[in-house]
Amino acid sequence: MLTPKLQDAVQLAGTAADHTLNRCRGGWFSRSATASPHGAQVVTTRTANALVALGLATYNSAIIHSALTLTPAGIAEAARAQPMRAAA
């Protein structure tokens, strides 16, 4: 089970175009998605690193990260998390 921060990050990426978040000064954001149900609009780098460590997302480059994309496991987790958040 994911922590609330990780769930929000997965949901934000899940609603983004191509399930991808882009790098910004404050962390990672979606160019296309609206905020997650709890208002998260930016994912911190620490949270992004946790998603990568769990195998739920990958960076576009091993050296210079500019995009964070959900893996198939991350996309499935985003789909699973949405009904849970709606019920909460």
Backbone as CSV, one residue per row, in Angstrom:
resi,resn,N_x,N_y,N_z,CA_x,CA_y,CA_z,C_x,C_y,C_z
1,MET,0.837,-1.184,0.000,0.000,0.000,0.000,0.885,1.252,0.000
2,LEU,0.519,2.190,-0.824,1.290,3.423,-0.963,0.887,4.442,0.089
3,THR,1.822,5.302,0.453,1.521,6.400,1.359,0.649,7.418,0.615
4,PRO,-0.039,8.293,1.331,-0.871,9.294,0.654,-0.097,10.164,-0.336
5,LYS,1.139,10.533,-0.004,1.942,11.349,-0.928,2.232,10.600,-2.221
6,LEU,2.585,9.317,-2.090,2.855,8.516,-3.279,1.582,8.305,-4.090
7,GLN,0.453,8.107,-3.414,-0.822,7.962,-4.127,-1.153,9.225,-4.901
8,ASP,-0.964,10.388,-4.277,-1.234,11.654,-4.972,-0.324,11.813,-6.190
9,ALA,0.942,11.440,-6.041,1.891,11.552,-7.154,1.495,10.638,-8.301
10,VAL,1.109,9.408,-7.980,0.696,8.455,-9.012,-0.563,8.954,-9.709
11,GLN,-1.500,9.499,-8.938,-2.733,10.013,-9.540,-2.455,11.211,-10.436
12,LEU,-1.590,12.115,-10.004,-1.269,13.280,-10.822,-0.621,12.836,-12.137
13,ALA,0.330,11.923,-12.048,0.969,11.416,-13.261,-0.017,10.613,-14.107
14,GLY,-0.936,9.924,-13.451,-1.920,9.124,-14.175,-2.880,9.952,-15.001
15,THR,-3.105,11.200,-14.599,-4.008,12.070,-15.354,-3.261,12.957,-16.348
16,ALA,-1.940,12.886,-16.339,-1.126,13.706,-17.247,-1.081,13.082,-18.641
17,ALA,-0.796,13.918,-19.626,-0.637,13.424,-20.997,0.525,12.437,-21.029
18,ASP,0.297,11.284,-21.623,1.311,10.219,-21.710,1.792,9.748,-20.345
19,HIS,1.053,10.051,-19.280,1.412,9.644,-17.914,2.799,10.155,-17.542
20,THR,3.112,11.384,-17.976,4.451,11.945,-17.793,4.399,13.268,-17.047
21,LEU,5.283,13.407,-16.065,5.465,14.664,-15.351,6.779,15.281,-15.821
22,ASN,6.819,16.598,-15.893,8.000,17.321,-16.360,8.696,18.009,-15.199
23,ARG,10.011,18.163,-15.346,10.832,18.772,-14.295,10.552,20.261,-14.206
24,CYS,10.496,20.760,-12.979,10.391,22.191,-12.727,11.255,22.507,-11.511
25,ARG,11.352,23.758,-11.167,12.207,24.153,-10.054,11.756,23.520,-8.746
26,GLY,10.464,23.337,-8.554,9.946,22.783,-7.306,9.810,21.278,-7.290
27,GLY,10.142,20.601,-8.364,10.019,19.144,-8.423,9.529,18.701,-9.787
28,TRP,8.352,18.097,-9.828,7.779,17.546,-11.059,6.326,17.979,-11.162
29,PHE,5.899,18.388,-12.365,4.521,18.846,-12.547,3.964,18.302,-13.855
30,SER,2.651,18.361,-13.969,1.975,17.928,-15.182,1.603,19.151,-15.997
31,ARG,1.929,19.124,-17.271,1.542,20.227,-18.156,0.061,20.183,-18.498
32,SER,-0.562,19.010,-18.351,-1.941,18.867,-18.817,-2.955,18.525,-17.742
33,ALA,-2.529,17.903,-16.669,-3.489,17.417,-15.672,-3.861,18.519,-14.690
34,THR,-5.031,18.377,-14.128,-5.438,19.260,-13.044,-4.873,18.696,-11.751
35,ALA,-5.075,19.367,-10.673,-4.548,18.915,-9.383,-5.159,17.585,-8.984
36,SER,-4.432,16.858,-8.145,-4.969,15.610,-7.618,-6.130,15.947,-6.689
37,PRO,-6.919,14.968,-6.250,-8.070,15.256,-5.394,-7.711,16.028,-4.123
38,HIS,-6.481,15.893,-3.659,-6.076,16.591,-2.445,-5.271,17.843,-2.741
39,GLY,-5.235,18.275,-3.978,-4.618,19.539,-4.336,-3.160,19.491,-4.735
40,ALA,-2.543,18.321,-4.749,-1.125,18.242,-5.123,-0.954,18.572,-6.603
41,GLN,-0.153,19.582,-6.891,0.120,19.961,-8.266,1.571,19.746,-8.625
42,VAL,2.422,19.619,-7.616,3.845,19.379,-7.826,4.260,18.185,-6.981
43,VAL,5.026,17.298,-7.573,5.558,16.125,-6.885,7.008,16.431,-6.543
44,THR,7.398,16.221,-5.303,8.779,16.490,-4.914,9.721,15.466,-5.529
45,THR,10.988,15.837,-5.610,11.986,14.924,-6.149,12.108,13.685,-5.270
46,ARG,11.991,13.840,-3.974,12.050,12.689,-3.067,10.921,11.704,-3.375
47,THR,9.727,12.222,-3.607,8.591,11.355,-3.940,8.808,10.704,-5.302
48,ALA,9.316,11.468,-6.261,9.601,10.906,-7.593,10.631,9.780,-7.488
49,ASN,11.666,9.985,-6.692,12.678,8.943,-6.502,12.068,7.694,-5.866
50,ALA,11.134,7.877,-4.952,10.465,6.729,-4.324,9.644,5.958,-5.354
51,LEU,8.964,6.667,-6.254,8.194,5.990,-7.305,9.116,5.177,-8.213
52,VAL,10.285,5.736,-8.538,11.242,5.016,-9.374,11.766,3.786,-8.626
53,ALA,12.079,3.943,-7.349,12.591,2.823,-6.552,11.568,1.691,-6.442
54,LEU,10.285,2.042,-6.421,9.219,1.039,-6.340,8.875,0.431,-7.698
55,GLY,9.472,0.959,-8.757,9.198,0.445,-10.093,7.901,0.966,-10.687
56,LEU,7.369,2.054,-10.121,6.115,2.625,-10.613,6.339,3.713,-11.657
57,ALA,7.587,4.188,-11.772,7.906,5.250,-12.738,9.365,5.117,-13.161
58,THR,9.687,5.765,-14.269,11.071,5.807,-14.754,11.390,7.233,-15.185
59,TYR,12.669,7.560,-15.126,13.139,8.837,-15.655,13.489,8.658,-17.126
60,ASN,13.444,9.747,-17.876,13.756,9.669,-19.307,15.251,9.530,-19.569
61,SER,16.070,9.881,-18.612,17.521,9.799,-18.778,18.148,9.404,-17.445
62,ALA,19.194,8.612,-17.513,19.877,8.205,-16.286,20.741,9.330,-15.719
63,ILE,21.092,10.307,-16.555,21.997,11.364,-16.121,21.264,12.664,-15.812
64,ILE,20.515,13.167,-16.778,19.784,14.427,-16.600,18.297,14.125,-16.724
65,HIS,17.605,14.176,-15.601,16.177,13.860,-15.589,15.364,15.096,-15.974
66,SER,14.534,14.974,-17.005,13.637,16.072,-17.353,12.197,15.595,-17.461
67,ALA,11.988,14.281,-17.419,10.631,13.733,-17.474,10.556,12.475,-16.614
68,LEU,9.428,12.309,-15.953,9.136,11.146,-15.114,7.871,10.506,-15.671
69,THR,7.965,9.268,-16.116,6.841,8.592,-16.763,6.455,7.349,-15.977
70,LEU,5.158,7.159,-15.788,4.688,5.963,-15.099,4.977,4.719,-15.931
71,THR,5.343,3.658,-15.261,5.502,2.345,-15.898,4.114,1.707,-15.984
72,PRO,3.977,0.576,-16.666,2.670,-0.102,-16.659,2.166,-0.406,-15.247
73,ALA,3.085,-0.738,-14.339,2.674,-0.974,-12.945,2.163,0.321,-12.303
74,GLY,2.794,1.441,-12.628,2.359,2.737,-12.107,1.009,3.149,-12.665
75,ILE,0.779,2.871,-13.940,-0.513,3.183,-14.561,-1.614,2.351,-13.914
76,ALA,-1.314,1.083,-13.650,-2.298,0.218,-12.982,-2.575,0.715,-11.565
77,GLU,-1.549,1.167,-10.868,-1.722,1.694,-9.511,-2.551,2.973,-9.537
78,ALA,-2.345,3.824,-10.540,-3.136,5.051,-10.663,-4.605,4.716,-10.891
79,ALA,-4.870,3.722,-11.710,-6.254,3.318,-11.973,-6.889,2.734,-10.718
80,ARG,-6.100,2.006,-9.937,-6.606,1.411,-8.700,-6.832,2.465,-7.629
81,ALA,-5.993,3.485,-7.587,-6.070,4.503,-6.538,-7.247,5.453,-6.720
82,GLN,-7.668,5.698,-7.968,-8.744,6.652,-8.189,-10.057,6.245,-7.530
83,PRO,-10.530,5.013,-7.656,-11.764,4.652,-6.979,-11.639,4.732,-5.459
84,MET,-10.459,4.411,-4.906,-10.259,4.482,-3.458,-10.384,5.906,-2.977
85,ARG,-9.769,6.850,-3.684,-9.821,8.254,-3.286,-11.245,8.802,-3.411
86,ALA,-11.966,8.369,-4.417,-13.343,8.843,-4.600,-14.222,8.371,-3.461
87,ALA,-13.954,7.173,-2.944,-14.758,6.621,-1.857,-14.402,7.245,-0.532
88,ALA,-13.186,7.777,-0.393,-12.734,8.320,0.892,-13.382,9.639,1.225
